[in-house]
């Protein structure tokens, strides 16, 4: 399991601030004009999928910045467009954005390392299986895709290869190159040579899978 280093919670804006900034952006973009009424708190809570209390805090923040006015009977009314700019500038969180970006970069680097480790392990397994067939309970097996096969053009996932055979595809030889650990969306193409590991029982299931009964 990959343990990702999440950004410090103190660097992340609480949801009510994000909602307040979103409403401010909508005002700036012309969705609302001065004098327009916002939906009621319950409607906004439903729209943003949060509690009414969260909306109350967001509206209070906008009211403190004089962007909206909240009056009994009149509801929530847009009071200023210009104040939206200063509000967004005040609460934009550059540190939070940088922290998230840094976290993504770190995760991508970890993914590269893991992907390389998987490829190396599969390569080693293919080599080991070829050299030491007699001591390996799972035998590597290759099968070539011929034009008459009904699986041509379909994906590994679509044909439920593993479910039907119990064998694991560890590589595909295609156009003189070896594709290690192909993903489930890889399609069967004529002249492809699929490299799988399986036991004796799965070997016969593969023959049925390819050629039928």
MODELLER restraints for C-alpha pairs under 7 A, 6 or more apart:
rsr = mdl.restraints
at = mdl.atoms
rsr.add(forms.Gaussian(group=physical.xy_distance, feature=features.Distance(at['CA:4:A'], at['CA:107:A']), mean=6.76, stdev=0.5))
rsr.add(forms.Gaussian(group=physical.xy_distance, feature=features.Distance(at['CA:5:A'], at['CA:103:A']), mean=6.59, stdev=0.5))
rsr.add(forms.Gaussian(group=physical.xy_distance, feature=features.Distance(at['CA:6:A'], at['CA:103:A']), mean=6.74, stdev=0.5))
rsr.add(forms.Gaussian(group=physical.xy_distance, feature=features.Distance(at['CA:7:A'], at['CA:99:A']), mean=5.65, stdev=0.5))
rsr.add(forms.Gaussian(group=physical.xy_distance, feature=features.Distance(at['CA:7:A'], at['CA:100:A']), mean=6.15, stdev=0.5))
rsr.add(forms.Gaussian(group=physical.xy_distance, feature=features.Distance(at['CA:11:A'], at['CA:95:A']), mean=6.35, stdev=0.5))
rsr.add(forms.Gaussian(group=physical.xy_distance, feature=features.Distance(at['CA:11:A'], at['CA:96:A']), mean=4.94, stdev=0.5))
rsr.add(forms.Gaussian(group=physical.xy_distance, feature=features.Distance(at['CA:12:A'], at['CA:96:A']), mean=5.44, stdev=0.5))
rsr.add(forms.Gaussian(group=physical.xy_distance, feature=features.Distance(at['CA:16:A'], at['CA:54:A']), mean=5.45, stdev=0.5))
rsr.add(forms.Gaussian(group=physical.xy_distance, feature=features.Distance(at['CA:16:A'], at['CA:55:A']), mean=6.48, stdev=0.5))
rsr.add(forms.Gaussian(group=physical.xy_distance, feature=features.Distance(at['CA:16:A'], at['CA:57:A']), mean=6.15, stdev=0.5))
rsr.add(forms.Gaussian(group=physical.xy_distance, feature=features.Distance(at['CA:16:A'], at['CA:58:A']), mean=4.75, stdev=0.5))
rsr.add(forms.Gaussian(group=physical.xy_distance, feature=features.Distance(at['CA:17:A'], at['CA:58:A']), mean=5.99, stdev=0.5))
rsr.add(forms.Gaussian(group=physical.xy_distance, feature=features.Distance(at['CA:19:A'], at['CA:58:A']), mean=6.31, stdev=0.5))
rsr.add(forms.Gaussian(group=physical.xy_distance, feature=features.Distance(at['CA:20:A'], at['CA:58:A']), mean=5.00, stdev=0.5))
rsr.add(forms.Gaussian(group=physical.xy_distance, feature=features.Distance(at['CA:20:A'], at['CA:59:A']), mean=6.82, stdev=0.5))
rsr.add(forms.Gaussian(group=physical.xy_distance, feature=features.Distance(at['CA:20:A'], at['CA:62:A']), mean=6.40, stdev=0.5))
rsr.add(forms.Gaussian(group=physical.xy_distance, feature=features.Distance(at['CA:21:A'], at['CA:88:A']), mean=6.06, stdev=0.5))
rsr.add(forms.Gaussian(group=physical.xy_distance, feature=features.Distance(at['CA:24:A'], at['CA:84:A']), mean=5.32, stdev=0.5))
rsr.add(forms.Gaussian(group=physical.xy_distance, feature=features.Distance(at['CA:26:A'], at['CA:32:A']), mean=6.64, stdev=0.5))
rsr.add(forms.Gaussian(group=physical.xy_distance, feature=features.Distance(at['CA:27:A'], at['CA:33:A']), mean=6.52, stdev=0.5))
rsr.add(forms.Gaussian(group=physical.xy_distance, feature=features.Distance(at['CA:27:A'], at['CA:81:A']), mean=6.55, stdev=0.5))
rsr.add(forms.Gaussian(group=physical.xy_distance, feature=features.Distance(at['CA:28:A'], at['CA:81:A']), mean=6.34, stdev=0.5))
rsr.add(forms.Gaussian(group=physical.xy_distance, feature=features.Distance(at['CA:28:A'], at['CA:84:A']), mean=6.98, stdev=0.5))
rsr.add(forms.Gaussian(group=physical.xy_distance, feature=features.Distance(at['CA:33:A'], at['CA:78:A']), mean=6.62, stdev=0.5))
rsr.add(forms.Gaussian(group=physical.xy_distance, feature=features.Distance(at['CA:34:A'], at['CA:78:A']), mean=4.90, stdev=0.5))
rsr.add(forms.Gaussian(group=physical.xy_distance, feature=features.Distance(at['CA:34:A'], at['CA:79:A']), mean=5.38, stdev=0.5))
rsr.add(forms.Gaussian(group=physical.xy_distance, feature=features.Distance(at['CA:34:A'], at['CA:80:A']), mean=6.09, stdev=0.5))
rsr.add(forms.Gaussian(group=physical.xy_distance, feature=features.Distance(at['CA:35:A'], at['CA:77:A']), mean=5.75, stdev=0.5))
rsr.add(forms.Gaussian(group=physical.xy_distance, feature=features.Distance(at['CA:35:A'], at['CA:78:A']), mean=5.18, stdev=0.5))
rsr.add(forms.Gaussian(group=physical.xy_distance, feature=features.Distance(at['CA:35:A'], at['CA:79:A']), mean=6.31, stdev=0.5))
rsr.add(forms.Gaussian(group=physical.xy_distance, feature=features.Distance(at['CA:36:A'], at['CA:77:A']), mean=5.63, stdev=0.5))
rsr.add(forms.Gaussian(group=physical.xy_distance, feature=features.Distance(at['CA:36:A'], at['CA:78:A']), mean=5.46, stdev=0.5))
rsr.add(forms.Gaussian(group=physical.xy_distance, feature=features.Distance(at['CA:37:A'], at['CA:76:A']), mean=5.55, stdev=0.5))
rsr.add(forms.Gaussian(group=physical.xy_distance, feature=features.Distance(at['CA:37:A'], at['CA:77:A']), mean=4.41, stdev=0.5))
rsr.add(forms.Gaussian(group=physical.xy_distance, feature=features.Distance(at['CA:37:A'], at['CA:78:A']), mean=6.26, stdev=0.5))
rsr.add(forms.Gaussian(group=physical.xy_distance, feature=features.Distance(at['CA:38:A'], at['CA:76:A']), mean=5.46, stdev=0.5))
rsr.add(forms.Gaussian(group=physical.xy_distance, feature=features.Distance(at['CA:38:A'], at['CA:77:A']), mean=6.18, stdev=0.5))
rsr.add(forms.Gaussian(group=physical.xy_distance, feature=features.Distance(at['CA:41:A'], at['CA:52:A']), mean=5.95, stdev=0.5))
rsr.add(forms.Gaussian(group=physical.xy_distance, feature=features.Distance(at['CA:41:A'], at['CA:55:A']), mean=6.14, stdev=0.5))
rsr.add(forms.Gaussian(group=physical.xy_distance, feature=features.Distance(at['CA:41:A'], at['CA:56:A']), mean=6.95, stdev=0.5))
rsr.add(forms.Gaussian(group=physical.xy_distance, feature=features.Distance(at['CA:42:A'], at['CA:52:A']), mean=5.88, stdev=0.5))
rsr.add(forms.Gaussian(group=physical.xy_distance, feature=features.Distance(at['CA:44:A'], at['CA:55:A']), mean=6.85, stdev=0.5))
rsr.add(forms.Gaussian(group=physical.xy_distance, feature=features.Distance(at['CA:45:A'], at['CA:51:A']), mean=5.56, stdev=0.5))
rsr.add(forms.Gaussian(group=physical.xy_distance, feature=features.Distance(at['CA:45:A'], at['CA:52:A']), mean=5.30, stdev=0.5))
rsr.add(forms.Gaussian(group=physical.xy_distance, feature=features.Distance(at['CA:45:A'], at['CA:55:A']), mean=6.01, stdev=0.5))
rsr.add(forms.Gaussian(group=physical.xy_distance, feature=features.Distance(at['CA:62:A'], at['CA:68:A']), mean=5.84, stdev=0.5))
rsr.add(forms.Gaussian(group=physical.xy_distance, feature=features.Distance(at['CA:63:A'], at['CA:69:A']), mean=5.71, stdev=0.5))
rsr.add(forms.Gaussian(group=physical.xy_distance, feature=features.Distance(at['CA:65:A'], at['CA:83:A']), mean=6.86, stdev=0.5))
rsr.add(forms.Gaussian(group=physical.xy_distance, feature=features.Distance(at['CA:65:A'], at['CA:87:A']), mean=6.80, stdev=0.5))
rsr.add(forms.Gaussian(group=physical.xy_distance, feature=features.Distance(at['CA:66:A'], at['CA:79:A']), mean=6.67, stdev=0.5))
rsr.add(forms.Gaussian(group=physical.xy_distance, feature=features.Distance(at['CA:66:A'], at['CA:80:A']), mean=6.79, stdev=0.5))
rsr.add(forms.Gaussian(group=physical.xy_distance, feature=features.Distance(at['CA:66:A'], at['CA:83:A']), mean=6.95, stdev=0.5))
rsr.add(forms.Gaussian(group=physical.xy_distance, feature=features.Distance(at['CA:67:A'], at['CA:78:A']), mean=6.26, stdev=0.5))
rsr.add(forms.Gaussian(group=physical.xy_distance, feature=features.Distance(at['CA:67:A'], at['CA:79:A']), mean=5.20, stdev=0.5))
rsr.add(forms.Gaussian(group=physical.xy_distance, feature=features.Distance(at['CA:67:A'], at['CA:80:A']), mean=4.80, stdev=0.5))
rsr.add(forms.Gaussian(group=physical.xy_distance, feature=features.Distance(at['CA:67:A'], at['CA:81:A']), mean=6.83, stdev=0.5))
rsr.add(forms.Gaussian(group=physical.xy_distance, feature=features.Distance(at['CA:67:A'], at['CA:83:A']), mean=5.84, stdev=0.5))
rsr.add(forms.Gaussian(group=physical.xy_distance, feature=features.Distance(at['CA:67:A'], at['CA:84:A']), mean=6.41, stdev=0.5))
rsr.add(forms.Gaussian(group=physical.xy_distance, feature=features.Distance(at['CA:68:A'], at['CA:76:A']), mean=6.45, stdev=0.5))
rsr.add(forms.Gaussian(group=physical.xy_distance, feature=features.Distance(at['CA:68:A'], at['CA:77:A']), mean=5.41, stdev=0.5))
rsr.add(forms.Gaussian(group=physical.xy_distance, feature=features.Distance(at['CA:68:A'], at['CA:78:A']), mean=4.49, stdev=0.5))
rsr.add(forms.Gaussian(group=physical.xy_distance, feature=features.Distance(at['CA:68:A'], at['CA:79:A']), mean=4.68, stdev=0.5))
rsr.add(forms.Gaussian(group=physical.xy_distance, feature=features.Distance(at['CA:68:A'], at['CA:80:A']), mean=6.80, stdev=0.5))
rsr.add(forms.Gaussian(group=physical.xy_distance, feature=features.Distance(at['CA:69:A'], at['CA:76:A']), mean=5.77, stdev=0.5))
rsr.add(forms.Gaussian(group=physical.xy_distance, feature=features.Distance(at['CA:69:A'], at['CA:77:A']), mean=5.26, stdev=0.5))
rsr.add(forms.Gaussian(group=physical.xy_distance, feature=features.Distance(at['CA:69:A'], at['CA:78:A']), mean=6.52, stdev=0.5))
rsr.add(forms.Gaussian(group=physical.xy_distance, feature=features.Distance(at['CA:69:A'], at['CA:79:A']), mean=6.07, stdev=0.5))
rsr.add(forms.Gaussian(group=physical.xy_distance, feature=features.Distance(at['CA:70:A'], at['CA:76:A']), mean=4.67, stdev=0.5))
rsr.add(forms.Gaussian(group=physical.xy_distance, feature=features.Distance(at['CA:70:A'], at['CA:77:A']), mean=6.46, stdev=0.5))
rsr.add(forms.Gaussian(group=physical.xy_distance, feature=features.Distance(at['CA:119:A'], at['CA:180:A']), mean=6.28, stdev=0.5))
rsr.add(forms.Gaussian(group=physical.xy_distance, feature=features.Distance(at['CA:119:A'], at['CA:181:A']), mean=6.98, stdev=0.5))
rsr.add(forms.Gaussian(group=physical.xy_distance, feature=features.Distance(at['CA:122:A'], at['CA:170:A']), mean=6.74, stdev=0.5))
rsr.add(forms.Gaussian(group=physical.xy_distance, feature=features.Distance(at['CA:129:A'], at['CA:136:A']), mean=6.48, stdev=0.5))
rsr.add(forms.Gaussian(group=physical.xy_distance, feature=features.Distance(at['CA:129:A'], at['CA:139:A']), mean=6.59, stdev=0.5))
rsr.add(forms.Gaussian(group=physical.xy_distance, feature=features.Distance(at['CA:129:A'], at['CA:140:A']), mean=6.19, stdev=0.5))
rsr.add(forms.Gaussian(group=physical.xy_distance, feature=features.Distance(at['CA:133:A'], at['CA:139:A']), mean=6.44, stdev=0.5))
rsr.add(forms.Gaussian(group=physical.xy_distance, feature=features.Distance(at['CA:137:A'], at['CA:199:A']), mean=6.75, stdev=0.5))
rsr.add(forms.Gaussian(group=physical.xy_distance, feature=features.Distance(at['CA:138:A'], at['CA:197:A']), mean=5.71, stdev=0.5))
rsr.add(forms.Gaussian(group=physical.xy_distance, feature=features.Distance(at['CA:138:A'], at['CA:198:A']), mean=5.03, stdev=0.5))
rsr.add(forms.Gaussian(group=physical.xy_distance, feature=features.Distance(at['CA:138:A'], at['CA:199:A']), mean=5.08, stdev=0.5))
rsr.add(forms.Gaussian(group=physical.xy_distance, feature=features.Distance(at['CA:139:A'], at['CA:197:A']), mean=5.44, stdev=0.5))
rsr.add(forms.Gaussian(group=physical.xy_distance, feature=features.Distance(at['CA:139:A'], at['CA:198:A']), mean=5.63, stdev=0.5))
rsr.add(forms.Gaussian(group=physical.xy_distance, feature=features.Distance(at['CA:139:A'], at['CA:199:A']), mean=6.21, stdev=0.5))
rsr.add(forms.Gaussian(group=physical.xy_distance, feature=features.Distance(at['CA:140:A'], at['CA:195:A']), mean=6.73, stdev=0.5))
rsr.add(forms.Gaussian(group=physical.xy_distance, feature=features.Distance(at['CA:140:A'], at['CA:196:A']), mean=5.57, stdev=0.5))
rsr.add(forms.Gaussian(group=physical.xy_distance, feature=features.Distance(at['CA:140:A'], at['CA:197:A']), mean=4.41, stdev=0.5))
rsr.add(forms.Gaussian(group=physical.xy_distance, feature=features.Distance(at['CA:140:A'], at['CA:198:A']), mean=6.65, stdev=0.5))
rsr.add(forms.Gaussian(group=physical.xy_distance, feature=features.Distance(at['CA:141:A'], at['CA:195:A']), mean=5.76, stdev=0.5))
rsr.add(forms.Gaussian(group=physical.xy_distance, feature=features.Distance(at['CA:141:A'], at['CA:196:A']), mean=5.29, stdev=0.5))
rsr.add(forms.Gaussian(group=physical.xy_distance, feature=features.Distance(at['CA:141:A'], at['CA:197:A']), mean=6.05, stdev=0.5))
rsr.add(forms.Gaussian(group=physical.xy_distance, feature=features.Distance(at['CA:142:A'], at['CA:193:A']), mean=6.24, stdev=0.5))
rsr.add(forms.Gaussian(group=physical.xy_distance, feature=features.Distance(at['CA:142:A'], at['CA:194:A']), mean=5.44, stdev=0.5))
rsr.add(forms.Gaussian(group=physical.xy_distance, feature=features.Distance(at['CA:142:A'], at['CA:195:A']), mean=4.61, stdev=0.5))
rsr.add(forms.Gaussian(group=physical.xy_distance, feature=features.Distance(at['CA:142:A'], at['CA:196:A']), mean=6.34, stdev=0.5))
rsr.add(forms.Gaussian(group=physical.xy_distance, feature=features.Distance(at['CA:143:A'], at['CA:193:A']), mean=5.45, stdev=0.5))
rsr.add(forms.Gaussian(group=physical.xy_distance, feature=features.Distance(at['CA:143:A'], at['CA:194:A']), mean=5.39, stdev=0.5))
rsr.add(forms.Gaussian(group=physical.xy_distance, feature=features.Distance(at['CA:143:A'], at['CA:195:A']), mean=6.91, stdev=0.5))
rsr.add(forms.Gaussian(group=physical.xy_distance, feature=features.Distance(at['CA:144:A'], at['CA:191:A']), mean=5.94, stdev=0.5))
rsr.add(forms.Gaussian(group=physical.xy_distance, feature=features.Distance(at['CA:144:A'], at['CA:192:A']), mean=5.61, stdev=0.5))
rsr.add(forms.Gaussian(group=physical.xy_distance, feature=features.Distance(at['CA:144:A'], at['CA:193:A']), mean=4.29, stdev=0.5))
rsr.add(forms.Gaussian(group=physical.xy_distance, feature=features.Distance(at['CA:144:A'], at['CA:194:A']), mean=6.34, stdev=0.5))
rsr.add(forms.Gaussian(group=physical.xy_distance, feature=features.Distance(at['CA:145:A'], at['CA:189:A']), mean=6.51, stdev=0.5))
rsr.add(forms.Gaussian(group=physical.xy_distance, feature=features.Distance(at['CA:145:A'], at['CA:190:A']), mean=5.05, stdev=0.5))
rsr.add(forms.Gaussian(group=physical.xy_distance, feature=features.Distance(at['CA:145:A'], at['CA:191:A']), mean=5.20, stdev=0.5))
rsr.add(forms.Gaussian(group=physical.xy_distance, feature=features.Distance(at['CA:145:A'], at['CA:192:A']), mean=5.35, stdev=0.5))
rsr.add(forms.Gaussian(group=physical.xy_distance, feature=features.Distance(at['CA:145:A'], at['CA:193:A']), mean=6.39, stdev=0.5))
rsr.add(forms.Gaussian(group=physical.xy_distance, feature=features.Distance(at['CA:146:A'], at['CA:190:A']), mean=5.44, stdev=0.5))
rsr.add(forms.Gaussian(group=physical.xy_distance, feature=features.Distance(at['CA:146:A'], at['CA:191:A']), mean=6.22, stdev=0.5))
rsr.add(forms.Gaussian(group=physical.xy_distance, feature=features.Distance(at['CA:147:A'], at['CA:190:A']), mean=5.77, stdev=0.5))
rsr.add(forms.Gaussian(group=physical.xy_distance, feature=features.Distance(at['CA:149:A'], at['CA:210:A']), mean=6.74, stdev=0.5))
rsr.add(forms.Gaussian(group=physical.xy_distance, feature=features.Distance(at['CA:151:A'], at['CA:188:A']), mean=6.54, stdev=0.5))
rsr.add(forms.Gaussian(group=physical.xy_distance, feature=features.Distance(at['CA:152:A'], at['CA:188:A']), mean=4.99, stdev=0.5))
rsr.add(forms.Gaussian(group=physical.xy_distance, feature=features.Distance(at['CA:152:A'], at['CA:189:A']), mean=5.61, stdev=0.5))
rsr.add(forms.Gaussian(group=physical.xy_distance, feature=features.Distance(at['CA:152:A'], at['CA:190:A']), mean=6.82, stdev=0.5))
rsr.add(forms.Gaussian(group=physical.xy_distance, feature=features.Distance(at['CA:153:A'], at['CA:187:A']), mean=5.55, stdev=0.5))
rsr.add(forms.Gaussian(group=physical.xy_distance, feature=features.Distance(at['CA:153:A'], at['CA:188:A']), mean=5.43, stdev=0.5))
rsr.add(forms.Gaussian(group=physical.xy_distance, feature=features.Distance(at['CA:153:A'], at['CA:189:A']), mean=6.22, stdev=0.5))
rsr.add(forms.Gaussian(group=physical.xy_distance, feature=features.Distance(at['CA:154:A'], at['CA:187:A']), mean=5.19, stdev=0.5))
rsr.add(forms.Gaussian(group=physical.xy_distance, feature=features.Distance(at['CA:154:A'], at['CA:188:A']), mean=5.91, stdev=0.5))
rsr.add(forms.Gaussian(group=physical.xy_distance, feature=features.Distance(at['CA:155:A'], at['CA:184:A']), mean=6.68, stdev=0.5))
rsr.add(forms.Gaussian(group=physical.xy_distance, feature=features.Distance(at['CA:155:A'], at['CA:185:A']), mean=5.17, stdev=0.5))
rsr.add(forms.Gaussian(group=physical.xy_distance, feature=features.Distance(at['CA:155:A'], at['CA:186:A']), mean=5.25, stdev=0.5))
rsr.add(forms.Gaussian(group=physical.xy_distance, feature=features.Distance(at['CA:155:A'], at['CA:187:A']), mean=4.07, stdev=0.5))
rsr.add(forms.Gaussian(group=physical.xy_distance, feature=features.Distance(at['CA:155:A'], at['CA:188:A']), mean=6.26, stdev=0.5))
rsr.add(forms.Gaussian(group=physical.xy_distance, feature=features.Distance(at['CA:156:A'], at['CA:184:A']), mean=5.15, stdev=0.5))
rsr.add(forms.Gaussian(group=physical.xy_distance, feature=features.Distance(at['CA:156:A'], at['CA:185:A']), mean=6.12, stdev=0.5))
rsr.add(forms.Gaussian(group=physical.xy_distance, feature=features.Distance(at['CA:156:A'], at['CA:186:A']), mean=5.98, stdev=0.5))
rsr.add(forms.Gaussian(group=physical.xy_distance, feature=features.Distance(at['CA:156:A'], at['CA:187:A']), mean=6.24, stdev=0.5))
rsr.add(forms.Gaussian(group=physical.xy_distance, feature=features.Distance(at['CA:157:A'], at['CA:184:A']), mean=4.84, stdev=0.5))
rsr.add(forms.Gaussian(group=physical.xy_distance, feature=features.Distance(at['CA:157:A'], at['CA:185:A']), mean=6.11, stdev=0.5))
rsr.add(forms.Gaussian(group=physical.xy_distance, feature=features.Distance(at['CA:162:A'], at['CA:168:A']), mean=6.20, stdev=0.5))
rsr.add(forms.Gaussian(group=physical.xy_distance, feature=features.Distance(at['CA:165:A'], at['CA:202:A']), mean=5.31, stdev=0.5))
rsr.add(forms.Gaussian(group=physical.xy_distance, feature=features.Distance(at['CA:165:A'], at['CA:205:A']), mean=5.03, stdev=0.5))
rsr.add(forms.Gaussian(group=physical.xy_distance, feature=features.Distance(at['CA:165:A'], at['CA:206:A']), mean=5.55, stdev=0.5))
rsr.add(forms.Gaussian(group=physical.xy_distance, feature=features.Distance(at['CA:166:A'], at['CA:202:A']), mean=5.67, stdev=0.5))
rsr.add(forms.Gaussian(group=physical.xy_distance, feature=features.Distance(at['CA:167:A'], at['CA:196:A']), mean=6.31, stdev=0.5))
rsr.add(forms.Gaussian(group=physical.xy_distance, feature=features.Distance(at['CA:167:A'], at['CA:197:A']), mean=5.88, stdev=0.5))
rsr.add(forms.Gaussian(group=physical.xy_distance, feature=features.Distance(at['CA:167:A'], at['CA:198:A']), mean=4.77, stdev=0.5))
rsr.add(forms.Gaussian(group=physical.xy_distance, feature=features.Distance(at['CA:167:A'], at['CA:202:A']), mean=5.94, stdev=0.5))
rsr.add(forms.Gaussian(group=physical.xy_distance, feature=features.Distance(at['CA:168:A'], at['CA:196:A']), mean=5.28, stdev=0.5))
rsr.add(forms.Gaussian(group=physical.xy_distance, feature=features.Distance(at['CA:168:A'], at['CA:197:A']), mean=5.52, stdev=0.5))
rsr.add(forms.Gaussian(group=physical.xy_distance, feature=features.Distance(at['CA:168:A'], at['CA:198:A']), mean=6.70, stdev=0.5))
rsr.add(forms.Gaussian(group=physical.xy_distance, feature=features.Distance(at['CA:169:A'], at['CA:194:A']), mean=6.89, stdev=0.5))
rsr.add(forms.Gaussian(group=physical.xy_distance, feature=features.Distance(at['CA:169:A'], at['CA:195:A']), mean=5.91, stdev=0.5))
rsr.add(forms.Gaussian(group=physical.xy_distance, feature=features.Distance(at['CA:169:A'], at['CA:196:A']), mean=4.33, stdev=0.5))
rsr.add(forms.Gaussian(group=physical.xy_distance, feature=features.Distance(at['CA:169:A'], at['CA:197:A']), mean=6.78, stdev=0.5))
rsr.add(forms.Gaussian(group=physical.xy_distance, feature=features.Distance(at['CA:170:A'], at['CA:180:A']), mean=6.04, stdev=0.5))
rsr.add(forms.Gaussian(group=physical.xy_distance, feature=features.Distance(at['CA:170:A'], at['CA:181:A']), mean=4.89, stdev=0.5))
rsr.add(forms.Gaussian(group=physical.xy_distance, feature=features.Distance(at['CA:170:A'], at['CA:182:A']), mean=6.96, stdev=0.5))
rsr.add(forms.Gaussian(group=physical.xy_distance, feature=features.Distance(at['CA:170:A'], at['CA:195:A']), mean=5.84, stdev=0.5))
rsr.add(forms.Gaussian(group=physical.xy_distance, feature=features.Distance(at['CA:170:A'], at['CA:196:A']), mean=5.44, stdev=0.5))
rsr.add(forms.Gaussian(group=physical.xy_distance, feature=features.Distance(at['CA:171:A'], at['CA:178:A']), mean=6.51, stdev=0.5))
rsr.add(forms.Gaussian(group=physical.xy_distance, feature=features.Distance(at['CA:171:A'], at['CA:179:A']), mean=5.32, stdev=0.5))
rsr.add(forms.Gaussian(group=physical.xy_distance, feature=features.Distance(at['CA:171:A'], at['CA:180:A']), mean=4.36, stdev=0.5))
rsr.add(forms.Gaussian(group=physical.xy_distance, feature=features.Distance(at['CA:171:A'], at['CA:181:A']), mean=5.37, stdev=0.5))
rsr.add(forms.Gaussian(group=physical.xy_distance, feature=features.Distance(at['CA:171:A'], at['CA:182:A']), mean=6.19, stdev=0.5))
rsr.add(forms.Gaussian(group=physical.xy_distance, feature=features.Distance(at['CA:171:A'], at['CA:194:A']), mean=6.15, stdev=0.5))
rsr.add(forms.Gaussian(group=physical.xy_distance, feature=features.Distance(at['CA:171:A'], at['CA:195:A']), mean=4.99, stdev=0.5))
rsr.add(forms.Gaussian(group=physical.xy_distance, feature=features.Distance(at['CA:171:A'], at['CA:196:A']), mean=6.95, stdev=0.5))
rsr.add(forms.Gaussian(group=physical.xy_distance, feature=features.Distance(at['CA:172:A'], at['CA:178:A']), mean=5.61, stdev=0.5))
rsr.add(forms.Gaussian(group=physical.xy_distance, feature=features.Distance(at['CA:172:A'], at['CA:179:A']), mean=5.01, stdev=0.5))
rsr.add(forms.Gaussian(group=physical.xy_distance, feature=features.Distance(at['CA:172:A'], at['CA:180:A']), mean=6.63, stdev=0.5))
rsr.add(forms.Gaussian(group=physical.xy_distance, feature=features.Distance(at['CA:172:A'], at['CA:192:A']), mean=6.65, stdev=0.5))
rsr.add(forms.Gaussian(group=physical.xy_distance, feature=features.Distance(at['CA:172:A'], at['CA:193:A']), mean=5.61, stdev=0.5))
rsr.add(forms.Gaussian(group=physical.xy_distance, feature=features.Distance(at['CA:172:A'], at['CA:194:A']), mean=4.56, stdev=0.5))
rsr.add(forms.Gaussian(group=physical.xy_distance, feature=features.Distance(at['CA:172:A'], at['CA:195:A']), mean=5.77, stdev=0.5))
rsr.add(forms.Gaussian(group=physical.xy_distance, feature=features.Distance(at['CA:173:A'], at['CA:179:A']), mean=6.25, stdev=0.5))
rsr.add(forms.Gaussian(group=physical.xy_distance, feature=features.Distance(at['CA:173:A'], at['CA:192:A']), mean=5.94, stdev=0.5))
rsr.add(forms.Gaussian(group=physical.xy_distance, feature=features.Distance(at['CA:173:A'], at['CA:193:A']), mean=4.96, stdev=0.5))
rsr.add(forms.Gaussian(group=physical.xy_distance, feature=features.Distance(at['CA:173:A'], at['CA:194:A']), mean=6.41, stdev=0.5))
rsr.add(forms.Gaussian(group=physical.xy_distance, feature=features.Distance(at['CA:174:A'], at['CA:192:A']), mean=5.21, stdev=0.5))
rsr.add(forms.Gaussian(group=physical.xy_distance, feature=features.Distance(at['CA:174:A'], at['CA:193:A']), mean=6.69, stdev=0.5))
